[in-house]
């Protein structure tokens, strides 16, 4: 990756967060391993990447500010010591970034760290996971959406009605494709549907 590509990746990450967090996001970007091209995949194989962030993105509104969240990214996790030196807010930002990682185990582990987080800017990153198919992640998501965070999600849905409807449709499609003939024959028993029902109630 050349300097232009590296700069482009940093801009993509900055565009995913509210402008008021810019300085903290920049601190987080400093510890990202954007010079490592060999990426560890979920099956423990090493893949040499040509770019770190997929070109597709999800456009959402957060407090009427337009954010562009990458759909997938492929860079390794940062050095543990450098991550530990971040502030609590910066760690939250870092965990949000890795919710978009291609490795489902990384997404799940990072979501676990956000279960008790109530910052509104976290909401679109977590909500996007509802439209995915990994059961373990959906169960963690269900724990995160509770009496302390529910209003954030209701507010986010109000700001992003069309996107929330598409996410629900995607959830149903994954249930139909992966789980309807196996563990969850009735959609009301599926964890994704239970999360949606919780948001509706």
C-alpha positions as CSV (number, residue, x, y, z in Angstrom):
1,X,0.0,0.0,0.0
2,X,1.4,3.4,-1.0
3,X,1.0,6.6,0.9
4,X,-2.0,7.6,-1.1
5,X,-3.8,4.4,-0.3
6,X,-2.8,4.8,3.4
7,X,-4.2,8.3,3.4
8,X,-7.4,7.1,1.7
9,X,-7.9,4.4,4.4
10,X,-7.5,7.0,7.2
11,X,-10.0,9.3,5.5
12,X,-12.5,6.4,5.3
13,X,-12.2,5.7,9.0
14,X,-12.6,9.4,9.9
15,X,-15.7,9.6,7.8
16,X,-17.3,6.8,9.9
17,X,-17.3,8.9,13.1
18,X,-18.8,12.2,14.1
19,X,-16.6,15.2,13.5
20,X,-16.4,16.1,17.1
21,X,-14.5,12.8,17.7
22,X,-11.9,13.6,15.0
23,X,-8.9,14.1,17.4
24,X,-9.6,10.8,19.2
25,X,-10.2,8.9,16.0
26,X,-6.8,10.2,14.7
27,X,-5.2,8.9,17.9
28,X,-6.7,5.5,17.2
29,X,-5.7,5.5,13.6
30,X,-2.1,6.0,14.7
31,X,-1.9,2.6,16.3
32,X,-3.7,0.7,13.4
33,X,-1.2,-1.6,11.6
34,X,-1.8,-0.1,8.2
35,X,1.6,-1.2,7.0
36,X,1.0,-4.9,7.5
37,X,-0.3,-6.5,4.3
38,X,-0.4,-10.1,5.6
39,X,-3.7,-10.5,7.4
40,X,-4.8,-13.3,9.6
41,X,-8.2,-14.7,8.5
42,X,-10.8,-16.5,10.7
43,X,-9.6,-20.0,9.4
44,X,-6.0,-19.1,10.6
45,X,-4.7,-18.7,7.1
46,X,-2.7,-15.7,6.1
47,X,-3.9,-13.6,3.2
48,X,-1.9,-10.8,1.5
49,X,-4.3,-7.9,1.0
50,X,-4.1,-5.2,-1.7
51,X,-6.4,-2.8,0.1
52,X,-7.5,-2.6,3.7
53,X,-11.1,-1.3,3.4
54,X,-13.8,-2.5,1.0
55,X,-15.1,0.2,-1.3
56,X,-18.7,-0.3,-0.2
57,X,-20.1,1.6,2.7
58,X,-23.2,2.2,4.7
59,X,-24.4,5.8,4.8
60,X,-26.3,6.7,8.0
61,X,-27.3,9.7,10.1
62,X,-26.2,10.2,13.7
63,X,-27.6,13.4,15.3
64,X,-28.3,14.5,11.7
65,X,-24.7,14.2,10.7
66,X,-24.0,11.9,7.7
67,X,-21.5,9.1,8.4
68,X,-20.1,6.6,6.0
69,X,-19.3,3.3,7.7
70,X,-17.2,0.8,5.7
71,X,-18.9,-2.5,5.1
72,X,-15.8,-4.6,5.6
73,X,-12.1,-4.0,6.5
74,X,-9.1,-6.3,6.4
75,X,-6.3,-5.1,8.7
76,X,-4.8,-6.9,11.7
77,X,-5.5,-5.8,15.3
78,X,-3.1,-3.4,16.9
79,X,-0.3,-4.0,19.3
80,X,-1.8,-4.8,22.7
81,X,0.4,-2.3,24.6
82,X,-0.4,0.5,22.2
83,X,-4.1,-0.3,22.5
84,X,-3.9,-0.4,26.3
85,X,-2.5,3.1,26.3
86,X,-5.6,4.6,24.7
87,X,-8.3,6.4,26.7
88,X,-11.6,4.7,27.3
89,X,-13.2,6.8,24.6
90,X,-10.5,5.9,22.1
91,X,-10.8,2.2,23.0
92,X,-14.5,2.4,22.3
93,X,-13.7,4.0,18.9
94,X,-11.2,1.2,18.2
95,X,-13.7,-1.5,19.1
96,X,-16.3,0.1,16.7
97,X,-13.8,0.0,13.9
98,X,-13.2,-3.7,14.3
99,X,-16.9,-4.5,14.3
100,X,-16.5,-4.1,10.5
101,X,-13.7,-6.6,10.3
102,X,-14.0,-9.6,7.9
103,X,-13.1,-12.0,10.7
104,X,-16.3,-12.9,12.7
105,X,-14.3,-13.9,15.8
106,X,-12.8,-10.4,15.9
107,X,-16.2,-8.8,15.5
108,X,-17.6,-10.9,18.3
109,X,-14.7,-10.2,20.6
110,X,-14.9,-6.5,20.0
111,X,-18.6,-6.4,20.5
112,X,-18.2,-8.1,23.9
113,X,-16.1,-5.1,24.9
114,X,-19.0,-2.8,24.0
115,X,-21.8,-4.5,25.8
116,X,-22.1,-1.9,28.5
117,X,-21.3,1.1,26.3
118,X,-24.0,3.8,26.0
119,X,-22.3,6.3,23.6
120,X,-24.7,7.0,20.7
121,X,-22.0,7.0,18.0
122,X,-21.5,3.2,18.8
123,X,-25.1,2.5,17.7
124,X,-24.8,2.3,13.9
125,X,-21.8,0.0,14.1
126,X,-23.7,-2.4,16.4
127,X,-27.0,-2.1,14.5
128,X,-25.2,-3.1,11.3
129,X,-24.4,-6.5,12.9
130,X,-28.2,-7.2,13.1
131,X,-28.2,-7.7,9.4
132,X,-25.5,-10.4,9.6
133,X,-25.8,-14.1,10.1
134,X,-23.3,-15.1,12.8
135,X,-25.5,-16.4,15.7
136,X,-22.8,-15.8,18.4
137,X,-22.6,-12.2,17.5
138,X,-26.4,-11.8,17.5
139,X,-26.6,-13.2,21.1
140,X,-24.0,-10.6,22.2
141,X,-25.9,-7.9,20.4
142,X,-29.0,-8.9,22.3
143,X,-27.2,-8.4,25.6
144,X,-26.0,-4.9,24.4
145,X,-29.5,-3.7,23.5
146,X,-30.9,-3.3,27.0
147,X,-32.7,-0.7,29.1
148,X,-29.5,1.5,29.1
149,X,-29.0,1.6,25.3
150,X,-32.5,1.0,24.0
151,X,-33.3,4.7,23.5
152,X,-30.2,5.1,21.4
153,X,-31.5,2.4,19.0
154,X,-34.9,3.9,18.9
155,X,-33.4,7.3,18.1
156,X,-31.2,5.7,15.4
157,X,-34.1,3.9,13.8
158,X,-36.0,7.2,13.7
159,X,-33.1,8.9,11.9
160,X,-32.5,6.0,9.5
161,X,-35.9,4.4,8.8
162,X,-35.2,3.1,5.3
163,X,-31.9,1.6,6.5
164,X,-33.5,-0.1,9.5
165,X,-36.1,-1.7,7.3
166,X,-33.5,-3.0,5.0
167,X,-31.5,-4.4,7.9
168,X,-34.6,-6.2,9.2
169,X,-35.2,-7.7,5.8
170,X,-31.6,-8.8,5.6
171,X,-32.0,-10.5,9.0
172,X,-35.1,-12.4,7.8
173,X,-33.3,-13.4,4.6
174,X,-30.4,-14.9,6.6
175,X,-32.8,-16.7,8.9
176,X,-34.5,-18.2,5.8
177,X,-31.2,-19.2,4.2
178,X,-29.2,-20.5,7.1
179,X,-31.5,-21.4,10.1
180,X,-35.1,-22.0,9.0
181,X,-34.4,-25.7,8.1
182,X,-32.2,-26.3,11.0
183,X,-32.4,-24.9,14.5
184,X,-35.0,-22.2,14.2
185,X,-37.9,-23.4,12.2
186,X,-40.1,-20.5,13.4
187,X,-38.8,-17.0,12.9
188,X,-40.1,-15.9,16.3
189,X,-37.6,-18.3,17.9
190,X,-34.6,-16.8,16.0
191,X,-32.4,-14.4,18.0
192,X,-32.4,-11.8,15.3
193,X,-36.2,-11.6,15.3
194,X,-36.1,-11.4,19.1
195,X,-33.8,-8.4,18.9
196,X,-36.1,-6.7,16.4
197,X,-39.1,-7.4,18.6
198,X,-37.3,-5.9,21.5
199,X,-36.7,-2.7,19.6
200,X,-40.4,-2.6,18.5
201,X,-41.7,-3.1,22.0
